[in-house]
């Protein structure tokens, strides 16, 4: 595998091209977010079956 010192990563490119004013504006905006949907009974089941727990 060859590497080239002239290559720049996506992270480095993003850091070099950051727009501070846009970040500041985005942080000031109070954007409303959607509330999560309620889980169905099937989705709300515990990850560990209570019958097999040994730490009770």
OpenMM code with the backbone's topology and positions (N, CA, C; nanometers):
from openmm import Vec3, app, unit

residues = "UNK UNK UNK UNK UNK UNK UNK UNK UNK UNK UNK UNK UNK UNK UNK UNK UNK UNK UNK UNK UNK UNK UNK UNK UNK UNK UNK UNK UNK UNK UNK UNK UNK UNK UNK UNK UNK UNK UNK UNK UNK UNK UNK UNK UNK UNK UNK UNK UNK UNK UNK UNK UNK UNK UNK UNK".split()
positions = [
    Vec3(0.0858, -0.1174, 0.0000),
    Vec3(0.0000, 0.0000, 0.0000),
    Vec3(0.0898, 0.1227, 0.0000),
    Vec3(0.0688, 0.2103, -0.0930),
    Vec3(0.1513, 0.3306, -0.0996),
    Vec3(0.0763, 0.4482, -0.0407),
    Vec3(0.1518, 0.5360, 0.0213),
    Vec3(0.0928, 0.6570, 0.0755),
    Vec3(0.1614, 0.7760, 0.0117),
    Vec3(0.0879, 0.8833, 0.0022),
    Vec3(0.1415, 1.0041, -0.0592),
    Vec3(0.1289, 1.1163, 0.0423),
    Vec3(0.2364, 1.1854, 0.0715),
    Vec3(0.2342, 1.2923, 0.1705),
    Vec3(0.1494, 1.4100, 0.1256),
    Vec3(0.1187, 1.4183, -0.0043),
    Vec3(0.0358, 1.5284, -0.0540),
    Vec3(-0.1130, 1.5027, -0.0314),
    Vec3(-0.1486, 1.3792, 0.0015),
    Vec3(-0.2894, 1.3460, 0.0286),
    Vec3(-0.3345, 1.4146, 0.1567),
    Vec3(-0.4574, 1.4647, 0.1556),
    Vec3(-0.5143, 1.5213, 0.2779),
    Vec3(-0.6430, 1.4477, 0.3092),
    Vec3(-0.6648, 1.4237, 0.4364),
    Vec3(-0.7835, 1.3510, 0.4773),
    Vec3(-0.9060, 1.4414, 0.4696),
    Vec3(-1.0228, 1.3787, 0.4726),
    Vec3(-1.1481, 1.4548, 0.4743),
    Vec3(-1.1548, 1.5441, 0.5973),
    Vec3(-1.1057, 1.4931, 0.7103),
    Vec3(-1.1105, 1.5711, 0.8339),
    Vec3(-1.0231, 1.6942, 0.8217),
    Vec3(-0.9036, 1.6773, 0.7672),
    Vec3(-0.8138, 1.7918, 0.7505),
    Vec3(-0.8741, 1.8928, 0.6540),
    Vec3(-0.9326, 1.8449, 0.5456),
    Vec3(-0.9957, 1.9354, 0.4494),
    Vec3(-1.1095, 2.0122, 0.5152),
    Vec3(-1.1903, 1.9443, 0.5955),
    Vec3(-1.3017, 2.0104, 0.6643),
    Vec3(-1.2488, 2.1142, 0.7624),
    Vec3(-1.1443, 2.0801, 0.8360),
    Vec3(-1.0877, 2.1745, 0.9331),
    Vec3(-1.0284, 2.2956, 0.8629),
    Vec3(-0.9684, 2.2741, 0.7475),
    Vec3(-0.9080, 2.3849, 0.6734),
    Vec3(-1.0125, 2.4758, 0.6109),
    Vec3(-1.1311, 2.4213, 0.5833),
    Vec3(-1.2345, 2.4979, 0.5136),
    Vec3(-1.3523, 2.5346, 0.6028),
    Vec3(-1.3318, 2.5319, 0.7330),
    Vec3(-1.4414, 2.5587, 0.8259),
    Vec3(-1.4890, 2.7038, 0.8128),
    Vec3(-1.6206, 2.7226, 0.8217),
    Vec3(-1.6809, 2.8555, 0.8164),
    Vec3(-1.7318, 2.8871, 0.9574),
    Vec3(-1.6532, 2.9648, 1.0309),
    Vec3(-1.6842, 2.9921, 1.1707),
    Vec3(-1.8181, 3.0638, 1.1846),
    Vec3(-1.8471, 3.1549, 1.0952),
    Vec3(-1.9736, 3.2293, 1.1034),
    Vec3(-2.0935, 3.1353, 1.0864),
    Vec3(-2.0826, 3.0402, 0.9958),
    Vec3(-2.1925, 2.9460, 0.9735),
    Vec3(-2.2108, 2.8562, 1.0949),
    Vec3(-2.1022, 2.8123, 1.1558),
    Vec3(-2.1117, 2.7285, 1.2759),
    Vec3(-2.1780, 2.8069, 1.3876),
    Vec3(-2.1370, 2.9318, 1.4056),
    Vec3(-2.1957, 3.0154, 1.5105),
    Vec3(-2.3448, 3.0342, 1.4876),
    Vec3(-2.3854, 3.0575, 1.3625),
    Vec3(-2.5270, 3.0750, 1.3294),
    Vec3(-2.6045, 2.9461, 1.3577),
    Vec3(-2.5476, 2.8331, 1.3206),
    Vec3(-2.6148, 2.7051, 1.3432),
    Vec3(-2.6336, 2.6784, 1.4918),
    Vec3(-2.5358, 2.7173, 1.5730),
    Vec3(-2.5468, 2.6951, 1.7164),
    Vec3(-2.6492, 2.7876, 1.7803),
    Vec3(-2.6711, 2.9042, 1.7230),
    Vec3(-2.7672, 2.9990, 1.7787),
    Vec3(-2.9107, 2.9636, 1.7425),
    Vec3(-2.9296, 2.8984, 1.6292),
    Vec3(-3.0649, 2.8610, 1.5865),
    Vec3(-3.1245, 2.7612, 1.6844),
    Vec3(-3.2454, 2.7885, 1.7283),
    Vec3(-3.3167, 2.6970, 1.8185),
    Vec3(-3.4107, 2.6124, 1.7335),
    Vec3(-3.3557, 2.5118, 1.6700),
    Vec3(-3.4348, 2.4272, 1.5812),
    Vec3(-3.5139, 2.3268, 1.6626),
    Vec3(-3.6414, 2.3130, 1.6296),
    Vec3(-3.7273, 2.2158, 1.6963),
    Vec3(-3.6983, 2.0768, 1.6395),
    Vec3(-3.6947, 1.9799, 1.7255),
    Vec3(-3.6745, 1.8428, 1.6808),
    Vec3(-3.8010, 1.7625, 1.7063),
    Vec3(-3.8187, 1.6620, 1.6261),
    Vec3(-3.9350, 1.5750, 1.6426),
    Vec3(-3.9152, 1.4876, 1.7652),
    Vec3(-4.0248, 1.4640, 1.8366),
    Vec3(-4.0193, 1.3717, 1.9496),
    Vec3(-4.0106, 1.2304, 1.8937),
    Vec3(-3.9422, 1.1411, 1.9634),
    Vec3(-3.9330, 1.0035, 1.9143),
    Vec3(-4.0700, 0.9366, 1.9136),
    Vec3(-4.0876, 0.8475, 1.8203),
    Vec3(-4.2128, 0.7738, 1.8128),
    Vec3(-4.2196, 0.6756, 1.9293),
    Vec3(-4.3391, 0.6514, 1.9817),
    Vec3(-4.3499, 0.5519, 2.0893),
    Vec3(-4.3179, 0.4121, 2.0353),
    Vec3(-4.2582, 0.3316, 2.1200),
    Vec3(-4.2246, 0.1957, 2.0799),
    Vec3(-4.3479, 0.1076, 2.0803),
    Vec3(-4.3486, 0.0104, 1.9911),
    Vec3(-4.4551, -0.0898, 1.9938),
    Vec3(-4.4251, -0.1858, 2.1083),
    Vec3(-4.5220, -0.2677, 2.1437),
    Vec3(-4.5017, -0.3630, 2.2523),
    Vec3(-4.3848, -0.4575, 2.2201),
    Vec3(-4.3755, -0.4961, 2.0939),
    Vec3(-4.2665, -0.5856, 2.0524),
    Vec3(-4.1309, -0.5162, 2.0651),
    Vec3(-4.1250, -0.3880, 2.0304),
    Vec3(-3.9999, -0.3130, 2.0381),
    Vec3(-3.9609, -0.2808, 2.1820),
    Vec3(-4.0564, -0.2738, 2.2708),
    Vec3(-4.0306, -0.2339, 2.4087),
    Vec3(-3.9873, -0.3497, 2.4979),
    Vec3(-3.9687, -0.4667, 2.4408),
    Vec3(-3.9273, -0.5804, 2.5224),
    Vec3(-3.7852, -0.5584, 2.5733),
    Vec3(-3.7540, -0.6104, 2.6922),
    Vec3(-3.6206, -0.5908, 2.7474),
    Vec3(-3.5163, -0.6665, 2.6656),
    Vec3(-3.3935, -0.6205, 2.6713),
    Vec3(-3.2863, -0.6875, 2.5983),
    Vec3(-3.2532, -0.8225, 2.6595),
    Vec3(-3.2667, -0.8335, 2.7910),
    Vec3(-3.2360, -0.9580, 2.8597),
    Vec3(-3.3664, -1.0132, 2.9161),
    Vec3(-3.3954, -1.1365, 2.8839),
    Vec3(-3.5161, -1.2013, 2.9332),
    Vec3(-3.5067, -1.2137, 3.0849),
    Vec3(-3.6072, -1.1677, 3.1554),
    Vec3(-3.6070, -1.1690, 3.3034),
    Vec3(-3.5917, -1.3095, 3.3580),
    Vec3(-3.6381, -1.4091, 3.2863),
    Vec3(-3.6297, -1.5479, 3.3344),
    Vec3(-3.4871, -1.5995, 3.3385),
    Vec3(-3.3977, -1.5448, 3.2588),
    Vec3(-3.2616, -1.5960, 3.2540),
    Vec3(-3.1628, -1.5071, 3.3328),
    Vec3(-3.2120, -1.4030, 3.3944),
    Vec3(-3.1219, -1.3151, 3.4717),
    Vec3(-3.0757, -1.3848, 3.5977),
    Vec3(-2.9511, -1.3651, 3.6335),
    Vec3(-2.8949, -1.4250, 3.7531),
    Vec3(-2.8518, -1.3206, 3.8558),
    Vec3(-2.8716, -1.1932, 3.8271),
    Vec3(-2.8249, -1.0874, 3.9165),
    Vec3(-2.9355, -1.0306, 4.0040),
    Vec3(-3.0510, -1.0953, 4.0086),
    Vec3(-3.1607, -1.0460, 4.0934),
    Vec3(-3.1408, -1.0850, 4.2375),
] * unit.nanometer
topology = app.Topology()
chain = topology.addChain("A")
for resn in residues:
    res = topology.addResidue(resn, chain)
    for name in ("N", "CA", "C"):
        topology.addAtom(name, app.Element.getBySymbol(name[0]), res)
